[in-house]
Amino acid sequence: MSDAKRIEQETVILWNEAEADATVYTASPLVKARLLKAGLKPEREKGSGAWFRVPRKAVRLRVGRATVYIAGGQKQKA
């Protein structure tokens, strides 16, 4: 696969402080397959892109040994 096509396979996570859910947009077949395997169903699909809704509290990052819950609601673990 060419680099131009791979660079277009982006994943974006959006949320605001007013809603309990975040929106995950992905054009990556790998990320889409992982979300489907986790039991999520896309709210919308267009071309290779798909939009999923997930609880904001489920959004987290692993930074070294630390887990950062970037939307809040969870204790951070070292």
N, C-alpha and C positions, 0 to 999 in steps of 0.2 A: 504494500500500500504506500502511496506517495506521501511525503511529509505534508503536502497541502491538504490532503484529505484527513490525515490524522490530526492536524491542528484544528480542524473544524469540529472535531468530536469533543466538544466542550461540555462541562457540567457546571451548572450555576445553582447556588442555593440562595434563596431570597426569603426574608421574613421582615416583619415590622413589629413594633412593640404592641400593637393593638390586637393582633390575632394570635391564637394559640398554635397554629400550624405554620410550617414553612413550606415553600414550594421548591421542588427540585426539578430543574429542567436539565435534560441530558440528550445529547446527540451521540453519546458513546454507547455502542452495542454492549460493551462489557459492563458498564455501570447500569444500563437498563436491565440486563440479564440478572444482575445482583439484586436490584430492587424487586424485580418480578419474583425471584427465588425467595425473597424475604416475605412474600405474600402481598406486596403492594400492587395496586392496579392503577394504571395511568388514568388521570382525569381527562387528558387530551393527548392526541397524537397527530403529528403533521410531518409528513416525509419521514426522515430518520429521527426526528425529535419527539420526546415524550415528556409530559409534565406530571409529576407526582406530588401529593400532599403528605407531609409527615409531621408528627408532633415536633414543635420547636425544641423541646427538651431532649429529643433523640439526636439532635445535631451536636456532635462533639469532635474534637481533634485529639490525636495522640501526639504529644510533643515529648520525645524521649520516653521517660517513664510516667510522665504526668498526663492525665486526661483533663482536657479543658472543655467544659460545657459552655460553649460560647453564647448560648441563648439563656443561660442561667438555669436555676432550678435544681441543680445537683451539686453535691460537695465534690471538690476536686481531690483526686487521690494521687499520691506520689508513688 
